[in-house]
Amino acid sequence: MTHTTAPILVLGGTGTVGSRVAAGLRAAGRAHRVAARRAEVRFDWSLPGTWPAALDGARTMFVLLPDQTALPDDFLRTARRHGVEKVVLHSDRAVDVMNVTSLQAAEAQVRASGCAWTIVRSDWFDQDFETFFRQPVLDGRLCVPVGSVRQGFVDAGDIAAVCVEALLGEDFAGRILPLTGPVALSFREALDHLQRVTGLRVEFDGTPDGYRAALRGDGVPEEAVETLIANFAAAAAQGDTRPTGVVEEVLGRPGKDFGAYAEEAAARGAWRQT
Ligand SMILES: NC(=O)c1ccc[n+]([C@@H]2O[C@H](COP(=O)([O-])OP(=O)(O)OC[C@H]3O[C@@H](n4cnc5c(N)ncnc54)[C@H](OP(=O)(O)O)[C@@H]3O)[C@@H](O)[C@H]2O)c1
């Protein structure tokens, strides 16, 4: 198999970003293989026996780890043995300030793997408002302890498009790509966009006390909540996000703005009560 006919392995390829990466590769006419626990090719990070079938014949792979999941120590060695030469790792723009140890370790492993690599560090996804913020939005109250600091919400479609460029081309080898949307917005401003297109009025509480109270019912251990609050405070202390312009640099077009995202998501019923 040549480099252009070998399937590109897409790990995490059924989720918010990964499904869009797979769609981008499909649109580009590139052979690819989506592997996850509930995908045609079954792959489970915790079951090394499932790895070879996913890796077989792949030269390039996209790696997206589920939340709070470590990259197993021997995974990249196994991938190298199977002939993988290039990795695009999806990471987090707040990897250091929020102390995301699983992704810090994954980044270090990828950089030391001997593969050509690109690390894509995303800010908050626009789509968070229809995944883990969806219920708070529908309930009319969202608590994130970052006050009115402006965030770099970025569209998952744009993140995926950048990942596809990095997977298919050579220009981004050895680069860390920090992705934000085109305009930074506070949570209040983002929720105002949502209200404009859905009519839903959502109260925003950016205080630690509000967050503590919101998480109390969720069974999250107190210590973990306090660690999260401290990490959010460290991130907020950096002040308003300055858009990085990397989406625009890589894609050669403007990134999708939050208002356009909100309109499209509302039109497909993202916040319709079920
Ligand atoms: N949300 C944000 O604002 C944000 C910002 C920056 C960075 N990030 C990072 O982005 C990642 C989350 O991205 P996402 O929202 O696109 O993910 P997602 O929608 O939650 O999708 C997770 C993917 O991983 C697969 N998966 C889950 N458990 C697995 C396992 N044990 N073995 C193999 N595959 C498994 C899932 O498929 P199956 O369930 O079928 O296995 C799915 O394809 C995290 O690393 C997070 O830290 C998120």
The ligand as an ORCA input file, in Angstrom:
! r2SCAN-3c Opt
* xyz 0 1
  N     -15.171     19.895     24.735
  C     -14.270     20.839     24.691
  O     -14.564     22.030     24.767
  C     -12.814     20.472     24.529
  C     -11.872     21.491     24.344
  C     -10.523     21.128     24.163
  C     -10.152     19.788     24.149
  N     -11.119     18.821     24.342
  C     -10.710     17.410     24.312
  O     -11.391     16.788     23.236
  C     -11.628     15.412     23.551
  C     -13.095     15.116     23.448
  O     -13.462     15.300     22.079
  P     -14.937     14.989     21.570
  O     -15.900     15.837     22.346
  O     -14.945     15.047     20.093
  O     -15.122     13.518     22.076
  P     -16.487     12.695     22.159
  O     -17.538     13.307     21.318
  O     -16.758     12.458     23.613
  O     -16.067     11.323     21.470
  C     -15.203     10.415     22.087
  C     -14.780      9.389     21.061
  O     -13.936      8.428     21.697
  C     -14.539      7.142     21.593
  N     -14.264      6.422     22.841
  C     -14.804      6.632     24.067
  N     -14.295      5.762     24.954
  C     -13.430      4.961     24.274
  C     -12.601      3.860     24.612
  N     -12.563      3.372     25.866
  N     -11.841      3.285     23.653
  C     -11.872      3.751     22.381
  N     -12.618      4.793     21.980
  C     -13.407      5.390     22.921
  C     -16.017      7.397     21.368
  O     -16.641      6.323     20.684
  P     -17.221      5.031     21.486
  O     -17.978      5.581     22.662
  O     -18.031      4.294     20.483
  O     -16.004      4.249     21.895
  C     -15.946      8.619     20.468
  O     -15.630      8.235     19.147
  C     -11.084     15.195     24.964
  O      -9.757     14.716     24.853
  C     -11.101     16.607     25.545
  O     -10.154     16.762     26.573
  C     -12.421     19.131     24.511
*
